[in-house]
Amino acid sequence: MGVDASIVNVALPMLREPLGFSTAGLARVLNADTLTFGGLPLLGGRLGDVLGRRRVYLGGILVFTVSSLLAGLATADRRLIAARAGQGAGAAVTAAVYSVVFLLTQYHQEVRGLSPLRAGLAPLPMALAQLALVRLVPRLVPRSGPATLLVGGVAQVTAGVGRLSALTPDSAYAASVLGPPLLIGAGGGLAFPVLSLTVLAGVAPERAGVASGLLQTTQWLGGALGLAVFVTVLGLAADDAPGATALTEGITAAFLAASIAAGTALVLATAAPVRRTP
């Protein structure tokens, strides 16, 4: 699912003209599968509990594969969005899309003029940082406790997204474009596993599928709603200025809105009681 999201993000700028998409329309291509993926994990988890996880998993892979083929063959915007919805339905039994990746892809290709290949490689440091921290979480939880890791992770995400709200068309890559995604990736690598551990701690095995599905539903529907809001902010902020300057202003306004959302999550994470997992 993560690879699929990266492929779609990189391809979005090239789909604008051939299929007649607006910026908001491009966001709908992402949200079509995000909404179905976010809405169906609860059902997928329960089906796994009842019918068997292997059987449901294979069925999801089949639906996802067929929908991916239809998406690749789509020649009109509505067909592509419908196929993406099918991908989301199939992926509801497997795994993540970030507004940050969507916005940075627009910035890299439309503002900085990067090729699709280079734009596709741009999120790699963020992904590697997240992977590295995810692997450390099992060792860190017994030492620091889940609450400390959750708050620290969300704080890093907030700082990274906030720094991206200061992008300009000429921002230096290392300080302004590379550093913040590294912070976001590291923060996500700390926060997401701890959140999952906390939610699933103490859940009976026969309820694990439902609990996991509910967690995924909350995360993905929240992501879809956030992306819709941030793209709306982008469109409103970019309305009056020309060219790359307009798009940069829209992107930074969207990142500012995202940083406010992340800051709100930080306040909630700080205030909420998080019990230590066994």
Secondary structure, 3 states (H helix, E strand, C coil): CHHHHHHHHHHHHHHCCCCCCCHHHHHHHHHHHHHHHHHCHHHHHHHHHHHCHHHHHHHHHHHHHHHHHHHHHCCCHHHHHHHHHHHHHHHCCCCCCCHHHHHHHHHHHHHCCCCHHHHHHCCHHHHHHHHHHHHHHHHHHHHHCHHHHHHHHHHHHHHHHHHHCCCCCCCCHHHHHHHHHHHHHHHHHHHHHHHHHHHHCCCCHHHHHHHHHHHHHHHHHHHHHHHHHHHHHHHHHCCCCCHHHHHHHHHHHHHHHHHHHHHHHHHHHHHCCCCCCC
